[in-house]
């Protein structure tokens, strides 16, 4: 009888986001007759309890694996991941997110993993970064890309960016978009008036919303500036941002600067996304 293939998925942090929920769905739905799923994550996230509760999925946490660049912690995470993968002996390592993608693929290489896959959910390289930092990060991505077996991009835009930066050849990257259960959203029943009141909104007013982590790649500060522009011509409009993250303080400062405290609501992480969508 053929033994199941061990597949290790690595992601930096299990927060409420598309990459994280995609990863949880993937490991939970691998055929146990064919695959032995492992899930390795870094710093604590709100989805950790769900990950630990997944039946048949072996969960490992490496706390030194964090999103921000911190040399000594990144080195510690690299050694820890290498030792862990050497012990677990996966046939496939599949990485998600920028930091886990970088350190995870290097660790997989050092551990002798034969197949290394990386999903591009976005890039940690942004126009706001100093030019030398951007060039260094692109160079590092090219290096780890040289020993990556295959890339999956969640959008054609991500694939085109990777090609422009020469991270991979066209035949080594395919687009696999994240699925959304639209029918479940359509069937969601909600008392819109009550939900708006719960969110601190006037039920009679139109609402514009954004749902995303508060990080540079999602440009949440642009949403605040957009809200300010719209509010000038449509003062009755209200705005809601669903999500949280590293730019929380910057978002709050920008809301204050534009005088939008009574107009734009930052409601943090929410699980009732389908209900909120019905209110927009």
C-alpha positions in Angstrom: 0.0 0.0 0.0 1.4 3.4 -1.0 2.0 5.8 1.9 0.4 9.2 1.8 2.5 12.0 0.5 3.5 14.5 3.3 2.6 18.1 2.3 3.7 21.0 4.5 1.9 24.3 4.1 3.7 27.3 5.6 2.2 30.7 6.3 3.4 33.7 8.4 0.3 34.5 10.4 -3.2 33.1 10.5 -5.1 36.4 10.6 -8.5 36.9 9.0 -7.5 37.1 5.4 -7.9 35.5 2.0 -4.5 33.8 2.0 -5.1 32.4 5.4 -8.6 31.1 4.8 -7.4 29.7 1.4 -4.6 27.8 3.2 -6.9 26.4 5.9 -9.4 25.2 3.3 -6.7 23.5 1.3 -5.1 21.5 4.2 -8.6 20.6 5.4 -9.7 19.2 2.1 -6.6 17.2 1.0 -7.5 13.5 0.4 -6.2 11.7 3.5 -5.7 8.6 1.5 -3.2 10.4 -0.7 -1.8 13.1 1.5 -0.6 13.7 5.0 -1.2 17.5 5.6 1.0 19.6 7.8 0.3 23.2 8.7 3.2 25.4 10.0 2.5 29.0 11.0 4.4 31.8 12.8 3.3 34.5 15.2 -0.1 34.0 16.8 -3.2 34.9 14.8 -6.9 34.8 15.3 -7.4 31.7 13.2 -4.9 29.6 15.3 -7.7 27.9 17.2 -9.4 26.9 14.0 -6.2 25.5 12.6 -5.5 23.5 15.8 -9.0 22.0 15.6 -8.7 20.7 12.0 -9.1 17.0 11.9 -6.2 15.1 10.4 -4.0 18.2 10.1 -0.8 18.3 12.1 -0.3 21.8 13.4 3.1 23.4 14.2 3.9 27.0 15.3 7.2 28.8 15.0 6.7 32.1 17.0 9.9 33.6 15.7 8.4 33.7 12.2 7.0 37.2 12.1 5.8 39.6 9.4 8.1 42.5 10.0 11.8 42.3 9.2 13.9 41.5 12.3 17.3 40.0 11.5 17.9 38.0 14.7 14.3 36.6 14.7 14.4 35.8 11.0 17.6 33.9 11.5 16.1 32.0 14.4 13.0 31.3 12.4 15.1 30.0 9.5 17.0 27.5 11.7 13.8 26.4 13.5 12.0 25.8 10.2 15.0 23.9 8.7 15.2 21.7 11.8 11.4 21.1 11.7 11.3 20.3 8.0 14.3 18.0 8.4 12.4 16.1 11.1 9.0 16.0 9.4 10.5 15.0 6.0 7.7 16.4 3.7 7.8 15.6 0.0 6.2 18.9 -0.8 6.5 22.3 0.9 3.9 24.9 -0.2 4.5 28.4 1.1 2.1 31.3 1.4 2.8 35.0 2.2 6.0 36.9 1.8 8.0 36.1 4.9 7.0 32.5 5.1 7.5 32.3 1.4 11.1 33.5 1.7 12.3 31.7 4.8 10.1 28.7 4.2 11.6 28.0 0.8 15.1 28.5 2.0 14.5 26.1 4.9 12.9 23.6 2.5 16.0 23.8 0.3 18.3 23.3 3.3 16.2 20.4 4.5 16.4 18.7 1.1 12.7 18.9 0.3 12.3 17.7 -3.3 9.3 19.8 -4.4 8.9 23.5 -3.3 5.7 25.5 -4.3 5.0 29.1 -3.6 1.6 30.8 -3.8 1.7 34.5 -4.6 -1.2 36.1 -2.7 0.5 39.5 -3.1 4.0 40.9 -2.7 5.7 42.4 0.3 7.5 44.8 -2.0 5.8 48.2 -2.2 6.4 51.6 -3.8 6.7 53.2 -0.4 9.9 51.3 0.4 13.3 52.9 -0.3 14.7 52.0 -3.7 17.7 50.0 -2.3 15.4 47.9 -0.1 13.1 47.2 -3.0 16.0 46.1 -5.2 17.4 43.9 -2.4 14.0 42.2 -1.8 13.5 41.6 -5.6 17.0 40.1 -5.7 16.2 37.8 -2.8 12.9 36.8 -4.5 14.8 35.9 -7.7 17.3 33.8 -5.7 14.6 31.8 -3.9 12.7 31.6 -7.1 15.6 29.8 -8.7 15.0 26.7 -6.6 11.2 27.0 -6.5 9.5 24.2 -8.4 6.3 25.9 -9.3 4.4 29.2 -8.5 0.7 29.7 -8.1 -0.5 33.3 -8.5 -4.0 34.3 -7.3 -4.3 36.9 -10.0 -3.0 37.6 -13.5 -1.7 41.0 -12.1 0.6 39.1 -9.6 1.8 36.8 -12.4 2.7 39.8 -14.6 4.5 41.5 -11.7 6.6 38.4 -11.1 7.4 38.1 -14.8 8.4 41.8 -14.9 10.7 41.3 -11.9 12.1 38.1 -13.6 11.2 36.0 -10.6 10.2 33.0 -12.8 9.8 32.0 -16.4 6.2 32.0 -17.9 6.0 28.2 -17.8 6.7 28.0 -14.0 3.8 30.2 -12.9 0.0 29.5 -13.3 -2.9 31.5 -12.1 -5.2 29.8 -9.6 -7.8 32.3 -8.3 -9.2 31.9 -4.8 -12.8 30.7 -4.9 -15.6 32.6 -3.3 -18.9 31.0 -2.4 -21.2 33.6 -4.1 -24.3 31.6 -3.6 -23.8 31.5 0.2 -23.4 35.3 0.2 -26.6 35.7 -1.9 -28.6 33.5 0.4 -27.4 35.3 3.6 -30.4 36.7 5.5 -29.8 39.8 7.5 -31.9 42.6 9.1 -30.0 45.4 7.4 -31.4 48.1 9.7 -30.3 46.1 12.8 -26.9 45.3 11.4 -26.2 48.9 10.5 -27.1 50.0 14.0 -24.8 47.2 15.4 -22.0 48.7 13.3 -22.6 52.2 14.6 -24.2 53.4 11.3 -27.4 55.3 10.6 -29.8 52.8 9.0 -31.2 55.5 6.7 -27.8 56.5 5.1 -25.9 54.9 2.2 -22.7 53.1 3.3 -19.5 52.6 1.4 -17.2 49.9 2.7 -13.8 48.3 2.3 -12.9 44.8 3.7 -9.1 44.1 3.9 -6.2 43.8 6.3 -4.7 47.2 7.3 -1.3 46.7 5.5 0.5 48.6 2.7 -0.4 46.2 -0.1 -4.1 46.9 0.4 -3.7 50.7 0.5 -6.2 51.3 3.3 -5.1 54.9 3.7 -6.3 55.5 0.2 -9.8 54.5 1.4 -9.7 57.2 4.1 -8.7 59.8 1.5 -11.4 58.6 -0.9 -13.9 58.9 1.9 -12.8 62.5 2.6 -13.3 63.4 -1.1 -16.7 61.8 -1.3 -17.8 63.4 2.0 -17.2 66.8 0.6 -19.8 66.4 -2.1 -22.0 63.8 -0.4 -21.9 64.7 3.3 -24.7 62.2 4.1 -22.5 59.2 2.9 -21.1 56.9 5.6 -18.0 54.7 5.4 -16.9 51.5 7.1 -13.6 49.7 7.1 -13.6 46.0 8.1 -10.2 44.7 9.1 -7.1 45.4 11.3 -3.4 45.3 11.1 -0.1 47.2 11.2 -1.5 50.4 9.8 -4.2 50.8 12.4 -2.6 53.8 14.1 -2.0 55.4 10.7 -5.6 54.9 9.8 -6.9 56.4 13.0 -4.6 59.4 12.6 -5.7 59.9 9.0 -9.4 59.7 10.0 -8.7 62.3 12.7 -6.8 64.6 10.2 -9.7 64.6 7.8 -12.3 65.1 10.5 -14.1 61.8 9.7 -14.5 60.4 13.1 -18.3 60.5 12.9 -18.3 59.4 9.2 -15.8 56.6 8.8 -16.0 53.6 11.2 -13.1 51.2 11.8 -14.8 48.1 13.1 -11.8 45.7 13.2 -11.9 42.0 12.3 -15.3 40.6 11.7 -16.7 37.1 10.9 -20.0 38.4 9.6 -18.7 39.5 6.3 -21.6 38.2 4.2 -24.0 40.2 6.4 -21.9 43.3 6.2 -21.8 43.1 2.4 -25.6 43.2 2.3 -25.4 46.5 4.1 -23.2 48.3 1.5 
